[in-house]
Amino acid sequence: MFDPNQPDPAAAAALASLGQTVQAAPAAPVAPAINYTDLDASNGAWGTRDLALKYPFKFKGANYDKLTFREPNGFDIDLAMRAGSGDMVSTLLVNLATQPIEIFNVMHGQDRAAATKLVGEFLAGSPAT
């Protein structure tokens, strides 16, 4: 049975034949091991960005018409880098939107692409629109 939270076995086998591996993205946001209550980011360009979904949906009784992503911090980048190139974006999506990976797996492809683009803009330093 297909599990959207696990790598595709065929893709994993293909990568293995090339000497690469694939890991599952975290199922839920990962909490930092450090207490950040002493951090004051009020003078920086920290904040959130909303992504209005072109294709709203209902999943497990909850309606999704937009997702809110927070600006990444160093811990988010570290986690994403440890996840490896195949799961870097998924790790950032999960942690910055504080949503389980299954939300991104069931959403419309165009909305998933828009979410991925938004995360890329955070990393590239593009200004909020």
C-alpha beads as a LAMMPS data file, in Angstrom:
LAMMPS data file: protein, C-alpha beads

129 atoms
128 bonds

1 atom types
1 bond types

-500.0 500.0 xlo xhi
-500.0 500.0 ylo yhi
-500.0 500.0 zlo zhi

Masses

1 110.0

Atoms # bond

1 1 1 0.000 0.000 0.000
2 1 1 1.273 3.474 -0.890
3 1 1 2.342 5.591 2.077
4 1 1 2.732 9.280 1.092
5 1 1 5.053 9.811 4.064
6 1 1 7.587 7.272 2.779
7 1 1 9.804 7.323 -0.296
8 1 1 8.526 5.579 -3.396
9 1 1 10.169 2.101 -3.425
10 1 1 10.818 2.242 -7.184
11 1 1 12.437 5.676 -6.894
12 1 1 14.473 4.526 -3.900
13 1 1 15.687 1.480 -5.864
14 1 1 16.635 3.669 -8.832
15 1 1 18.574 6.035 -6.583
16 1 1 20.254 3.100 -4.824
17 1 1 21.487 1.835 -8.169
18 1 1 23.192 5.225 -8.586
19 1 1 24.708 5.040 -5.118
20 1 1 22.279 7.573 -3.640
21 1 1 19.670 7.226 -0.928
22 1 1 16.286 8.765 -0.255
23 1 1 14.845 9.508 3.161
24 1 1 11.284 10.167 4.243
25 1 1 10.427 13.774 5.022
26 1 1 9.447 14.440 8.619
27 1 1 5.798 13.642 9.221
28 1 1 5.368 16.659 11.477
29 1 1 7.291 19.837 12.267
30 1 1 10.465 19.237 14.250
31 1 1 10.785 21.282 17.424
32 1 1 14.172 22.866 18.080
33 1 1 16.196 21.443 20.943
34 1 1 17.054 24.987 22.057
35 1 1 14.665 27.298 23.897
36 1 1 14.409 30.479 21.811
37 1 1 12.430 32.541 24.324
38 1 1 15.378 34.938 24.708
39 1 1 15.409 35.750 20.989
40 1 1 14.075 39.178 20.059
41 1 1 13.736 39.421 16.287
42 1 1 11.458 42.452 16.330
43 1 1 14.055 44.669 14.618
44 1 1 14.652 42.281 11.733
45 1 1 12.683 41.372 8.629
46 1 1 11.160 38.353 10.368
47 1 1 7.547 37.511 9.911
48 1 1 5.220 35.301 7.949
49 1 1 3.856 35.012 4.437
50 1 1 0.484 33.663 3.429
51 1 1 -0.016 31.458 0.415
52 1 1 -3.580 31.536 -0.904
53 1 1 -4.339 28.154 -2.446
54 1 1 -5.734 28.188 -5.971
55 1 1 -7.350 24.827 -5.250
56 1 1 -8.710 24.814 -1.686
57 1 1 -9.459 21.409 -0.202
58 1 1 -10.769 19.669 2.871
59 1 1 -8.623 17.020 4.532
60 1 1 -9.369 15.087 7.722
61 1 1 -12.192 17.493 8.516
62 1 1 -10.122 20.680 8.162
63 1 1 -10.529 23.208 5.357
64 1 1 -7.415 24.483 3.630
65 1 1 -7.663 27.661 1.563
66 1 1 -4.345 29.219 2.581
67 1 1 -1.164 28.292 4.384
68 1 1 0.952 30.601 6.502
69 1 1 4.717 30.163 6.378
70 1 1 7.054 31.726 8.931
71 1 1 10.488 33.026 8.007
72 1 1 13.144 30.340 8.486
73 1 1 15.793 30.556 11.164
74 1 1 19.196 28.920 11.276
75 1 1 17.783 25.788 12.903
76 1 1 15.350 25.331 9.994
77 1 1 18.195 25.582 7.505
78 1 1 20.309 23.146 9.516
79 1 1 17.489 20.583 9.650
80 1 1 16.853 20.926 5.935
81 1 1 20.514 20.479 5.093
82 1 1 20.708 17.373 7.272
83 1 1 17.682 15.957 5.439
84 1 1 19.635 15.921 2.200
85 1 1 18.867 17.368 -1.185
86 1 1 15.899 15.064 -1.831
87 1 1 14.040 16.119 1.305
88 1 1 15.342 19.639 1.890
89 1 1 12.260 21.341 0.458
90 1 1 9.835 18.952 2.172
91 1 1 11.542 19.551 5.515
92 1 1 11.255 23.319 5.066
93 1 1 7.608 23.093 3.935
94 1 1 6.671 21.049 7.000
95 1 1 8.545 23.189 9.502
96 1 1 7.809 26.653 8.112
97 1 1 4.084 26.033 7.636
98 1 1 3.830 23.846 10.770
99 1 1 1.772 21.337 8.808
100 1 1 2.298 17.598 8.391
101 1 1 3.831 16.437 5.114
102 1 1 0.565 14.766 4.119
103 1 1 -1.003 18.218 3.591
104 1 1 1.572 18.949 0.897
105 1 1 1.201 15.460 -0.539
106 1 1 -2.573 15.724 -1.025
107 1 1 -2.784 19.321 -2.236
108 1 1 -3.086 20.206 -5.914
109 1 1 0.215 20.140 -7.776
110 1 1 0.058 23.824 -8.692
111 1 1 -0.374 24.766 -5.033
112 1 1 2.491 22.450 -4.032
113 1 1 4.676 24.113 -6.671
114 1 1 3.697 27.563 -5.354
115 1 1 4.564 26.492 -1.799
116 1 1 7.920 25.188 -2.988
117 1 1 8.574 28.474 -4.811
118 1 1 7.717 30.462 -1.684
119 1 1 10.186 28.430 0.392
120 1 1 12.802 29.013 -2.305
121 1 1 12.161 32.754 -2.120
122 1 1 12.792 32.675 1.626
123 1 1 16.157 31.058 0.973
124 1 1 17.035 33.360 -1.913
125 1 1 16.127 36.461 0.050
126 1 1 13.347 37.651 -2.249
127 1 1 11.185 40.358 -0.731
128 1 1 7.691 39.509 0.448
129 1 1 4.960 40.293 -2.027

Bonds

1 1 1 2
2 1 2 3
3 1 3 4
4 1 4 5
5 1 5 6
6 1 6 7
7 1 7 8
8 1 8 9
9 1 9 10
10 1 10 11
11 1 11 12
12 1 12 13
13 1 13 14
14 1 14 15
15 1 15 16
16 1 16 17
17 1 17 18
18 1 18 19
19 1 19 20
20 1 20 21
21 1 21 22
22 1 22 23
23 1 23 24
24 1 24 25
25 1 25 26
26 1 26 27
27 1 27 28
28 1 28 29
29 1 29 30
30 1 30 31
31 1 31 32
32 1 32 33
33 1 33 34
34 1 34 35
35 1 35 36
36 1 36 37
37 1 37 38
38 1 38 39
39 1 39 40
40 1 40 41
41 1 41 42
42 1 42 43
43 1 43 44
44 1 44 45
45 1 45 46
46 1 46 47
47 1 47 48
48 1 48 49
49 1 49 50
50 1 50 51
51 1 51 52
52 1 52 53
53 1 53 54
54 1 54 55
55 1 55 56
56 1 56 57
57 1 57 58
58 1 58 59
59 1 59 60
60 1 60 61
61 1 61 62
62 1 62 63
63 1 63 64
64 1 64 65
65 1 65 66
66 1 66 67
67 1 67 68
68 1 68 69
69 1 69 70
70 1 70 71
71 1 71 72
72 1 72 73
73 1 73 74
74 1 74 75
75 1 75 76
76 1 76 77
77 1 77 78
78 1 78 79
79 1 79 80
80 1 80 81
81 1 81 82
82 1 82 83
83 1 83 84
84 1 84 85
85 1 85 86
86 1 86 87
87 1 87 88
88 1 88 89
89 1 89 90
90 1 90 91
91 1 91 92
92 1 92 93
93 1 93 94
94 1 94 95
95 1 95 96
96 1 96 97
97 1 97 98
98 1 98 99
99 1 99 100
100 1 100 101
101 1 101 102
102 1 102 103
103 1 103 104
104 1 104 105
105 1 105 106
106 1 106 107
107 1 107 108
108 1 108 109
109 1 109 110
110 1 110 111
111 1 111 112
112 1 112 113
113 1 113 114
114 1 114 115
115 1 115 116
116 1 116 117
117 1 117 118
118 1 118 119
119 1 119 120
120 1 120 121
121 1 121 122
122 1 122 123
123 1 123 124
124 1 124 125
125 1 125 126
126 1 126 127
127 1 127 128
128 1 128 129
